[in-house]
């Protein structure tokens, strides 16, 4: 059973940047598409970015041009570089497979953006 552990969140001012990491306890197949999801208080969890085994990326309109997803298969890790952060980005961020979730959710990492 693969465990996903997210890290890198924190408190940042609007316009700032954060780099999130998602480490898997077991090796993730390089053929899997991986994604980052987020859930804000009182809202549904949504996918904000995904990356295929060959590096093709897809982003939600709300983060397009500001976030960049990447992966390092050798390190069994997926990253999310978040730039030009907005208060609306405040949420708990999670990683998982995409577009279908096939792994248990991790604890997530809190991102808080102040205005």
C-alpha positions as CSV (number, residue, x, y, z in Angstrom):
1,X,0.0,0.0,0.0
2,X,1.4,3.3,-1.1
3,X,1.2,6.2,1.4
4,X,1.3,9.8,0.1
5,X,2.9,12.5,2.3
6,X,2.5,16.1,1.4
7,X,4.7,18.9,2.7
8,X,5.9,22.4,2.0
9,X,2.8,24.4,2.9
10,X,2.8,27.4,5.1
11,X,1.7,31.0,5.6
12,X,2.5,33.4,2.8
13,X,1.5,36.9,1.8
14,X,-0.4,37.4,-1.4
15,X,1.9,37.5,-4.4
16,X,4.3,35.1,-2.7
17,X,5.4,31.6,-3.6
18,X,5.5,28.1,-2.2
19,X,6.8,24.8,-3.4
20,X,4.8,21.7,-2.3
21,X,6.2,18.2,-2.3
22,X,4.4,14.8,-2.4
23,X,6.5,11.9,-1.4
24,X,5.3,8.3,-1.8
25,X,6.3,5.6,0.7
26,X,6.3,3.1,-2.0
27,X,7.4,3.5,-5.6
28,X,4.8,5.1,-7.8
29,X,4.7,3.7,-11.3
30,X,6.2,6.2,-13.8
31,X,3.2,5.4,-16.1
32,X,0.7,6.9,-13.7
33,X,-0.7,10.4,-14.1
34,X,-0.4,12.3,-10.8
35,X,-2.3,15.3,-9.7
36,X,-2.6,18.0,-7.0
37,X,-5.9,18.7,-5.3
38,X,-7.1,21.2,-2.8
39,X,-9.9,21.7,-0.5
40,X,-10.9,25.0,1.0
41,X,-13.2,25.3,4.1
42,X,-16.8,24.7,3.1
43,X,-15.9,23.7,-0.4
44,X,-15.5,20.5,-2.5
45,X,-12.1,19.1,-3.2
46,X,-10.9,20.1,-6.6
47,X,-8.0,19.1,-8.8
48,X,-5.8,22.0,-9.7
49,X,-3.0,20.3,-11.7
50,X,-1.9,17.0,-13.2
51,X,1.1,15.5,-15.0
52,X,1.4,12.4,-17.1
53,X,4.2,9.9,-17.3
54,X,5.7,11.8,-20.2
55,X,5.4,15.2,-18.6
56,X,2.2,16.6,-20.2
57,X,0.5,18.9,-17.8
58,X,-3.0,20.2,-17.2
59,X,-4.2,23.0,-15.0
60,X,-7.5,24.3,-13.6
61,X,-8.4,27.7,-15.0
62,X,-8.1,29.2,-11.5
63,X,-4.3,28.4,-11.3
64,X,-3.3,28.4,-14.9
65,X,-0.2,30.5,-15.5
66,X,0.6,30.6,-11.8
67,X,1.2,27.0,-10.7
68,X,3.5,24.4,-12.2
69,X,3.4,20.7,-11.5
70,X,6.5,18.5,-12.0
71,X,7.7,15.0,-11.0
72,X,10.9,13.3,-10.2
73,X,10.4,9.5,-10.7
74,X,13.8,8.7,-9.3
75,X,12.8,10.4,-6.1
76,X,9.3,9.1,-6.2
77,X,8.1,12.6,-5.7
78,X,5.6,15.1,-7.3
79,X,6.0,18.8,-6.9
80,X,3.8,21.9,-7.2
81,X,5.4,25.2,-7.6
82,X,2.9,27.9,-6.7
83,X,3.6,31.5,-7.7
84,X,1.6,34.8,-7.4
85,X,-0.4,33.3,-4.7
86,X,-3.8,34.7,-3.9
87,X,-6.0,34.5,-0.8
88,X,-8.4,32.3,-2.8
89,X,-5.6,29.7,-3.0
90,X,-5.9,29.1,0.7
91,X,-6.7,25.4,1.2
92,X,-5.4,22.1,2.3
93,X,-3.4,20.6,-0.7
94,X,-3.3,16.9,-1.5
95,X,-1.7,14.7,-4.1
96,X,-3.1,11.6,-5.7
97,X,-3.5,9.9,-9.1
98,X,-5.5,11.7,-11.7
99,X,-8.1,12.1,-13.0
100,X,-9.3,9.1,-11.1
101,X,-8.3,8.9,-7.4
102,X,-6.9,5.4,-6.7
103,X,-4.9,5.9,-3.5
104,X,-5.9,6.8,0.0
105,X,-5.7,10.5,0.8
106,X,-2.8,11.7,2.8
107,X,-2.9,14.3,5.5
108,X,-2.4,17.1,3.1
109,X,-0.5,20.3,3.7
110,X,-2.1,23.6,4.7
111,X,-1.5,26.7,2.5
112,X,-2.7,30.0,3.8
113,X,-2.4,33.2,1.8
114,X,-2.9,36.5,3.6
115,X,-4.1,39.6,1.8
